[in-house]
Amino acid sequence: MECGLSSDTIDRRVSSAAWERLYPGIYRLAGVRATWKQSLLAACLGWGTGAVISHRAAAALWELPGFSPGTIELIVPRKRERARGHVVHRPLALPRADVTVVDAIPVTTPGRTLVDLAGCVNADVLEEALDDALRRRLVSLACMRWQLRESGGRRGIGVLAKMVCACDGGVPESSLETRLLRALRAPACRSPPSSTASAATASTSLTSTRALPSSATGIATTPGGARSTTIARARTRSPRWGGGSSA
């Protein structure tokens, strides 16, 4: 109707299968291939002004590691109630500075997306997403510190704040390196052998690993290369984030 068509014309096009009705007032031309991004935009239009893709759906739209297209998740105005079958959040406020547009889809900014993720995913997933966003310059440390100040005491913020502080020592060069840092922080990697037998086992394991080519271990063996950098970063990062939310 906003395009100047009467309700009768719209009904005829729907009944003749020229248009496909997605939500009240939202239609798709028949034969057009359905895509996830199309579904995101349709969901925002269906919920009306102020609806924004957020949380895990926003993370997938920003192509953060650990997230893929799937469930539609949005932030909508608090008093808006509509049956759409989506995951919906109604925060007290969503500042305009926390919203941007990607491919015509209103979505939370990367910084706000990470803050939202802190309350709904586990610490490992959050860490990889933060490192990736920093590495790709979707966010900066200054941006994240501002975002944390604006977020107050929301769930998961303490864990995210520790991760941001840890990034002062540098950001891993890949998600693989982030996982290696996590493995080096694990208690099993820090605990000394408890007996002579376990020490012998560790020695045998180390000898076997050194015998493998660097491509098999996944760690560069050149002097001063990725191995020494990764170990140095592991020492600067907190051994455990603590807390964290389950996915």
SVG drawing of the C-alpha trace seen along z (x, -y; Angstrom):
<svg xmlns="http://www.w3.org/2000/svg" viewBox="-10 -8 76 52">
<polyline fill="none" stroke="black" stroke-width="0.4" points="0.0,0.0 2.9,-2.3 3.9,-1.9 0.4,-3.1 -1.2,0.3 -4.7,1.0 -5.4,4.0 -7.4,5.6 -4.4,5.5 -2.1,6.9 -4.6,9.7 -4.8,10.6 -1.0,10.8 -0.8,13.0 -3.7,15.3 -2.1,15.6 1.2,16.6 2.9,13.6 3.8,12.4 4.6,14.5 3.4,13.1 6.2,13.2 4.6,11.1 1.7,8.7 2.5,6.0 5.8,7.7 5.9,9.6 8.5,11.3 8.3,11.7 7.6,15.2 10.6,17.0 13.1,14.9 15.6,17.1 15.2,16.9 18.4,16.0 19.3,15.6 20.0,11.9 16.7,11.5 15.0,13.2 16.9,10.8 15.6,7.7 12.1,9.1 12.1,9.8 13.2,6.2 10.5,4.9 7.9,7.2 8.7,6.0 8.6,2.4 10.6,-0.7 13.3,-0.2 13.9,3.5 17.5,4.3 19.4,7.6 21.4,8.4 23.3,11.0 24.2,14.2 22.5,13.3 24.5,10.0 27.7,11.9 26.9,14.2 26.2,11.1 29.6,9.6 31.1,13.0 32.6,13.5 34.1,17.0 31.8,19.4 28.6,18.0 26.8,19.0 23.5,18.0 20.5,19.6 18.3,18.3 16.9,14.8 17.6,12.7 16.6,9.1 16.3,6.2 12.9,4.6 11.2,1.8 10.1,2.9 6.4,2.6 6.1,4.2 4.5,7.7 4.1,9.6 4.1,13.4 7.0,13.9 8.8,17.0 12.1,15.1 14.5,14.8 13.7,11.3 15.4,9.0 13.9,5.9 16.7,3.9 15.8,0.7 17.5,-1.3 19.4,-0.9 21.5,-4.0 21.6,-5.2 25.4,-4.9 25.0,-1.2 23.1,-0.7 24.4,-0.6 23.4,0.9 24.9,3.8 23.5,4.7 20.3,2.6 19.8,4.6 19.8,2.6 22.2,4.4 24.0,3.7 27.6,2.4 30.4,4.9 31.2,3.4 27.6,3.6 27.3,7.1 30.3,8.3 28.7,6.8 25.5,8.6 27.3,11.8 29.0,11.6 25.7,12.4 24.7,15.4 27.8,17.3 30.6,19.1 33.9,17.4 35.9,19.4 33.5,18.3 33.5,14.7 37.3,14.6 37.6,15.8 34.9,13.3 36.7,10.4 40.1,11.3 38.7,11.6 36.9,8.3 40.1,6.5 42.2,8.3 39.9,7.2 39.6,3.7 35.8,4.0 36.5,2.6 39.4,1.0 40.4,1.3 39.4,-2.3 36.0,-1.5 35.6,1.6 36.6,-0.3 33.9,-3.0 31.4,-0.3 32.1,1.4 31.7,-1.9 28.4,-2.5 27.2,1.1 27.1,0.8 26.8,4.1 25.2,6.2 25.7,10.0 29.0,11.2 30.6,7.7 33.2,8.6 34.5,11.5 34.6,9.3 36.4,6.5 39.2,8.9 39.6,10.1 39.8,6.5 42.5,5.7 44.4,8.8 44.5,7.6 46.8,4.7 49.6,7.3 48.7,7.9 46.0,9.7 46.6,13.2 47.1,13.4 44.4,16.0 41.7,18.0 44.0,20.9 46.5,18.9 43.7,17.8 42.9,21.5 46.6,22.3 46.9,19.5 43.9,21.0 45.5,24.4 48.7,23.0 46.6,21.3 44.9,24.5 45.8,26.0 47.1,29.2 49.7,27.2 50.9,25.4 50.9,28.2 54.3,29.9 54.5,33.7 53.3,35.4 55.6,38.4 58.7,39.8 56.5,41.9 54.5,38.9 57.8,37.0 59.1,39.8 55.8,39.8 56.1,36.1 59.7,36.4 58.7,39.2 55.8,37.0 58.1,34.0 60.7,36.0 58.0,37.4 56.6,34.0 59.9,32.6 60.5,35.4 57.4,34.2 57.7,31.6 56.4,28.2 53.4,28.6 52.3,31.5 52.5,29.7 51.0,26.5 53.6,24.4 56.4,22.6 59.8,23.9 62.0,21.1 63.9,19.2 62.0,16.2 59.0,17.2 55.3,17.9 56.2,20.3 58.0,17.8 55.4,15.0 52.5,17.3 54.1,18.4 54.9,14.8 51.3,13.8 50.0,16.7 52.0,15.5 50.4,12.0 46.8,13.3 44.8,14.2 45.0,18.0 41.2,18.2 38.5,15.8 36.2,17.2 32.4,16.9 31.1,16.8 27.7,17.8 26.7,21.0 25.8,20.9"/>
</svg>
